Amino acid sequence: MKKQTNNWITLVALALAMLVVGLDTTVLNVALPTIAGDLGADTTELQWIVTAYVLALAGAILPAGVLGDRYGRKKLLLVGLGIFLIGSIGGALTESIDVLIGWRAVMGIGSAIIIPIVMALIPLLFDDEERPKAVGAIAASTSLGLPLGPIVGGYLLNHFHWSSIFWINVPVVLLAIVAVSVLISESRDPRAPRLDLPGAALATAGIIALVYGFVEAPQQGWLSAQTLGLVLGGCVLLVAFVVWQTRAKAPLIDLGLFRNPRFVGGTVSIVLMSFVLYGLLFTLPIYLQSVRGNDALGTGLRLIPMMAGLVVAAAASKRVLTRVGVRLGVVAGMAVVSVSMAALARLTVDTSMIWIGTGLAAFGLGTGIAMTSAMDAVLGALPRDQAGSGSGVLNALRQVAGALGVAILGSMLQSIYQQHLDGGMLNDLPAPAAAAVKGSVVGAAGVAEKLGAAGTALQRMAGVSYTEAMSTLLIVCAIAGVIAGGISWIILRERAVPERTRERRVAPVQE
C-alpha cells in the first residue's frame, strides 16, 4: 500500500513537470510584446524565441527516449529536469535577446527529455488496472498547460517583471526533482544496445528540417525555395532513417511497433488530436482578444470551461476505459470534439459567452476522453523495455503534427481573412495602415485604436473577416476529428498486446 501511495505522490510531481512544459509556450506568447519592449527585439527575433524551443524539442525527443531505456529512466529524467531548470534560470536572468534565444533552446532540450521519460514511467509505476487513471492525470496536466498559459502569463505580467514567466518554473521543477529522486526506483532495459548514432543523426536532422520548414512556411511562402528545400530535405532524411533502421544492427526504434494495431491506432489518433487542439488554441485566443476586446488575463479566464472539461475527463478516465474500452473511448471522445468544433464554427463577433463556454467545455471533455484512451492504448501496447523509445516516437510525431497544424492552419487563416476584408475601406487608409490591417486582425485593432471613434467600423469589419476565417478553420478541425475517430474505429483493437509482443515484456532492471 505504501508503494502504491508513493507512486501516486510521484505522479503528482510528474504531472507538475508536464504542466510546466505545457505552460511554457503559451505563457511566453503572452509575454512576447513586453520582452520586445524591454530587450529591443524585432519580429524576427521574437519568432526565434519560439522557434528555437520547438526545434530543440522536436530534434532531441526521439534519441532521449532511447537513452532512457539504455542508461536509466530516472537518471535521464533528472538530467532533463535539471536542463529545463538551468534554461529557465538563464532565461530569467538574461538581458540579451540573443542569449534568451539560446536559453530557450536549452529549455527545449530539457522538455525533449522530460516528455518521453514521463510517458515511459507510467506503465512501470502502474499496472493495467490503475494505468488509465494515471494516463488521464498526465494527459490532463499536459493539455491544461496550453489554455492555462494566458491566465498565468496575464497575471504575472500585470504584477511582475517579464522574467517571472521563467522564475515560476523553478519551484515546480525543484519539487519534481526531489520527488523523482526520493520516490522512483531506477529502471532500464538490460538488453538495450548502444545508441544508434547514424540513426539518431538522421532522425534529428530530418525532424528539425521538417518542423523548421513548417514553422517558416507562412512567412516565407509554401512554394518558396527555402520551404520546399527544408520540407523535402526533411522527408528525404526521414526516409533514409527508416531505411537505415531496417538494416542497422541496433536500430534506434523497433519498426515492429508499427505492426501493432493499438500502437498505430493510438498514435495516429493522438497526432490528429494534436492538430485539432493546436488549431483551436491558435485561433480562439486571438478572437477573444482582438475581436472581443479582452486582455490576456481575461482571455485566459474565458478558457476555463475547457480546463474544467479536461479535469472532469481525467477524473472519469478509469471508469470510462473500464466500461467502454480504448477503441470506443477514442471514437466517442473525438465525436464530442468534432461536434463542439462545429458548434464553435458558428461564432460571430457578438456570440454569447455562454455558447462559447459550453462549446469549450464539451471540447475539453471530448479531448480529455479521447487523449486518455489513445495514450492508454499506446502505453499498453509498448513492451516495458521499449517504453522510452516508443513514447519518443509518439511525441516526435506529436511535435511534427503541432508544427504542421499551426503552419497550415495559420497560412489558411491569413488567406481567408484577407479575402473577406472590405477593399473599399482599405483604400481609404494610408498604405502603412492598410498593410497593418491586411497583416492580421491584431494589426487592425491597433489601427482602429489610433483612429478613435472613426476606427469602430474598421475594427468590426476586420473582426467579421477574422471570424469568418476562424469558422472555416474550425470546420477543418472538426473534419480532422471525424477522421481520427474513423481511423481509431478501424485500427484499434481491445486486446492489450499481441502474443508476440507480450512475450517481450520482461521486467526492467530495478536499482
N, C-alpha and C positions, 0 to 999 in steps of 0.2 A: 504493500500500500504506500509506503514511504517513497519507494522508487517511482511509482506512478504519479504521486503528488509532485515529486521533484520534476518529472517530465512536463507536467502542466505549468509549473513555475518557469521552467526553461522555455516553454512555448511562448509565454508572455514576453520574455526578453527577446526571443527570435522575432516575434510579431512586431515588437517595437523597432527592431533593427530594420525590418522590411518596411515599416511605416515611414521611417526616416528616408529610405531610398525612394519610396513613392512620393513623399512630400517634396523632395529636393527640387525637381524640375518645376513644379507649379508654384512653389514658394519663390523660386528665383525669377520666374517670369513676371511676377508682380513687382519685384524689386528692380527690374532692369532700367526703367526710366530714372529712378533715384541713383543707381550706380552710374548711369551715363552722365548725370549732372555732377556727381562728386569726383569721378575719375576722368571726366572729359572724353568718354568713349563715343565713337561714331557708330552707325548702324551695323557696319560690318563687324566691328569688334564685339558688339553686343551679341550678334549672331554666333560668333565663335565661342562665347561663354557657354552657350547651349550646345553647340556642335561638338566642341572638344569633349564634353562629358559623354555625349551619345556615341561618338566614335570610339572612345576608350572602352566604354561599357560593351558595345557590340563586338569589338575586336577581341577582347580578353575573356569573354564569358565562356566560350567553348573549352579552351585549354584549362580554365580554372576548375571546372567540374572534374576533369580527368585527373588533375593534380591532387584534388581532394581524395579521390578514390585511391590513389597510389601512396601519397605521403601522410594521409590522415585528415579527416574532415574537420575535426575540432581544431587541429593545428592551423589549417588553412583558413578556417572561418575567423579565428583570432587575428590572423595576418590581414584578412580583408577588412575586418572591423578597425584594426589599427591604421591601415592605409586610409580608410574613409575618415577616421578621426583626425589624422595628420592633415589631410586635404582640407577638412572643414576649418581647422585652426589656422592653417596657412591662408585660406581664403578670407577669413575674418580679419587677419592682421595686415593683409597686403594693402598697399596704396597705389599699385600699378595695375593697369588693365591687362597688360601682357602677362604679368605674374599671376593674376587672377585666373586667366585662361589656362595657364599651366596647372594651377591647383585644382581647377575643375576637371582636368584630365586625370589627375591623381584620384579624385573622388570617383570618377567613372571606373577606374581600375578596381578600387575598393568595392564598388557596387557589383562589378562583374564577378567578384569572388563571393560576395555575400549571398547573392540571389540563388545560384545553383547549389551552394553548400547547404543553405537553409532548407531548400526543397529536398535535398538528398537526406537530410537528417530526419525528416518527418517519418518515412517508413521504418527507420531504425529505432525511433523513440516510441512509436505507437503501433499496436497490432491492427489487423484488418478491421476490427470492430470499432476501435477508437480513432482510426486514421481519418475518417470523413470529418469528424468534429475538428481535428487539428488542421486538416486541409482548409476547412471553412474559415478558421481563425486566420490562417496565413493569407488566404485569398482576400478576406475582408480587409486585413491590415494593408495589403499591397494596393488594393483598389481605393481604400479610404484616403490614402495619401494624396491621390490626384485631386478630388474635389475639396479636400480639407486644406490644400495649399493656399488658395486665395484667402481663406479665413485667417490662418496663422500668419501669412505674409502681410495681409492688410493690417492686422492688429500690431504686429511688430513694427511695421513701417510708420504707423500712426504714433507710436510711443518711443521707439528706439532708433539707433543708427542702423543703416542697412546691413552692417556686419552681423547684426543679431540673427539674421536668417541662417548664418553659418554656426554661430555660437549655440543656437538651440539644439544642434545635433550632438553637442559634446556630452551633456549628462545622459542622454538616451543611449548613445553608443557605449559610454563607460558602464552603464548598467548592464547592457548586453554582454560586454566583455567579462564582467565579474560573474554573471550568471553562467555563461558558457564555460569559463574556467573552472567553476566550482561544481556545476551540476552535470556536465556532459562528459561521458567517457569517450576516449579516442576510438575511432573506427576507421578501417581502411580495408582495401581488397588485398588479401595476402598473395594473390596471384597476379596483381597488376604489373604490367610490363613498364619499361621506361617510356617517358613521354615521346610520342611520335613527333619529332621536331619538324620534319618536312610537312607533315600533315597539319601541324599547328600553324606553321608559317602560311601555308596555302589558305587555310580556313580563315585566319585572322586577316590576311591581306584581302581576300575575297569579300568578307563581310564588311570590312572598313570601306572598300571601294564602292560596294553596292549601297550601303547606308549613306555614305557621303554624296553619292550621285543623286539619291532620292532627296536628301536634305537640301541640296543646292538647286535641284531642278526647277522649282518655282521661280527662283531669281535668275538663273542662267538660261532657262528655256528648256523644254523637254527634248527638243531636237538639236540643241547646241552640241558642238563638238565635245565640250567638257562633259556634259551629262551623258551622252551616248558612249563616250570613251570609258567613263567610270562605271556605268551600269553594265555595259557589255564586257568590260575588263573584269569586273567583279564576277559576272556569270561564268566567264571562262575559267577564272581561278577556282571557283567553287565546283565546276565540273571536273577540273583537274584534281581537286581534293577528293571527290567521290571516286574517281578512277584510281587514285593513289591508295585510298582506303581498301579497295578490293585486292590490292597487291602487297600492301605493307605487311611485314611480319607481326608488327604490334600496332594495329590501326588506332587512331585517336578515338574513334567511335565504332561501335558494333553495328554495321549496317543491317544485321539481322533484326534489330529492333523495329525496323520498318516493315517487317513481315508480321508483326504483332498487331492485329486489328485494333485492340484497345489503345495501344500507344499511338498508332497513326490517327485513329478517330479522335482521341482526346487532344492530340497535338494540333490537328487541323482545326478543331473547334476553338481551341484557345487562341490560335493565330487569327482566325476570323473575328473572334470576340475582341481581340486587341484592336483590330482595325475599326470595329464599331465603336468601342469605348473611346479611342482617341478621336474619332470623328465627332462624337458628341462633345467631348471636353475641349476640342479645338474650336468649335463654333459657338456653343451656348454662352460661355463666359463673355465673349465679345458682344453677343446680343444683349446680355444683361447689363453690360457696362456702357457700350457706345450707343445702343439703340434705346434702352430703357433708362439710362442715366444713373445707374448705381455705381458707387465706388468699389474698390477691390474688396473691402470687408463686407459691404452689402451684397456683392455678388456671391461671395463665399457663403454667407448666411442663407442665401436663396438656393444653394445647392445642398442644404442639409437634408431635404427629403430623400435625395439619392443616397446619402450616407446612412440614413435610417433604414432604407431598403436593404442595403448591403449588410448592416448589422443584423437585421431580422433574418436574412438568408443564412448568415453564418451561424446564428443560434439554432436554426432549424435544419442545418445541413445533414446532421447524422440521421435525424428522423426521416428526412426526405429520401436520402440514399438507401436507408434500410427498407423503406416501403416501396419505392418505385425503381430503384437501381440507377446506375450511372447513365445508361442509354436514355431512358425516359426523362431523367433529371436534366440532361443537356437539352433534349428536344423541347421539353416544357419550358425551361428557362429561356431558351432562345426565342420561343414563341411569344413569351411575355415581353422580351426585349424588342422584338420586331413590331408588336402591336403598340408598345409605348413610343417607339421611334416614329411610327406612322402617325400617332396622335400628336406628338410634338412637331411633326412636319406641318401641321395646320396652324402653327403660330402666326400671329400678325404682330404689328407694332403695339397693339393695345390688348393683347390676350391677357386674361385674368391670371394672376399668380397662383390661384387655386388650381387651374387647369395645368399650368406648368409644373407645380409642385406634385400633383397627382401623377403626371407623366414621369417625372423624375423618380418618384418613389417606386413606381412599377418598374422602371428601368433598372434601378438599383437592386430590387428584389430578383428580377429575372437574371441580371448579370451575376449576382451572388450565387444563385442556384446553379446556373449553367457552368460558371467558372469552377465552383467547388466540385461539381460532378465530373467535369472534364479533367481537372487536376488529380482527382482521386483515381480516375481511370488510368492516367499516365503513370502515377506513382505506384499504383497497384500492379502495373504491367512490368515495371522495371525490376530486373534482378538486383538484389541488395548490393552485390559487388559492383554494379554499374549505376548506382543511384546518382552519383555526381555527374558522370558523363552524359547520362540520359537526360537529367534535368538541365544540363548545359545546352544540349541540343534544343530542347524545348524553349528555353529562354533566349537563345540566339535567334531562333525563328520569330519569337515574340518581338524582339527588338527590331528586326527587319520589317515585320508587319507594321509596327508602330510608326517607323520612319516612312514606310511606303504609304500608310494611311494619311499621315499628316501632309506628305508631299502631294499625293494625288488629290486628296480632298481639298487641300489648300489651293492648288492650282485651279481646280474646278470651281471652287468658291469665288476666287478672284475673277475668273472669266464670266461667270453668270452674273455676278454683282455688277460688273461694268456694262454688261448687256442691258440691264434693267435701269441704268441711270438715265435721267432726263437730259438729252443732249442740248436742248434749248436753254435749260437752266445753267448748264456748264458753260455754254458760250457767253453768258453774261458775266462770268467771273474772270479775273485776271488769270493768265496762264499758270503761274505757280499754284494759285488756289485751286484751279480746276484739276491740276495734276495731283494735288493732295487728296481731293475728293475721289478721283479715279483710283488712287493708290489703295485706299482702304476706307471702311466706314469710320475707323478711328481718326484718320486724317480729315474726313468730312466733318466729324464732330468738332475738331479743333478749328476748322474754317468757320463753321456755323457759330461757334462761341465768339470769335473775333468780330463777326458781322452783327452781333447783338440780336435785336428783335427781327431784323431782316434775315437772319440765318435760320429762323424756325422752319420755314418751308424747305430750305435746303437740307436741314438735318432730317426732317421727316422723309423727304424723297430718298436720301441715302439709306435711312433705316428701312424703308419699304424694300429697297433694292437688295439690301443685305438679307432681310428676312426671306425674300423670295429665293435667294441663292442658298441660304441655310436650309430651307424646306426641301429643296432638291437633294442636297447632301444627305439629309436625314432619311429621305426615301431610299437613297442608295444604301445607306447603312441598314435600313430595315430589310432590304433585299439580301444584303450580306448575312443578316441574322437568319433569314429563312434558309439560305444556302447552308449555313453552318448546322442548323437543325436537321436539314435533309441529309447531309453527309454523315452526321452522327447517327441518324436512324439507320442508314445503310451499313456503315462500317462497324460501329461499336457493338461489342458483344458483352454479355454479362459475366461470362466466366473470367475469373481474375487473371489467370496466367495460363498459357498453353503448357501442356505437359513438358515439352522440350525446354521451355524457359524456366518452369518451376524447378526443374532438377538443378538449375544453376544457382538457386537461391541459397548459397552457402552462408553460414553465419560469418559476419565480418569479424576481423580481429579486434578485440576489446583490450585496451591497455590501461 
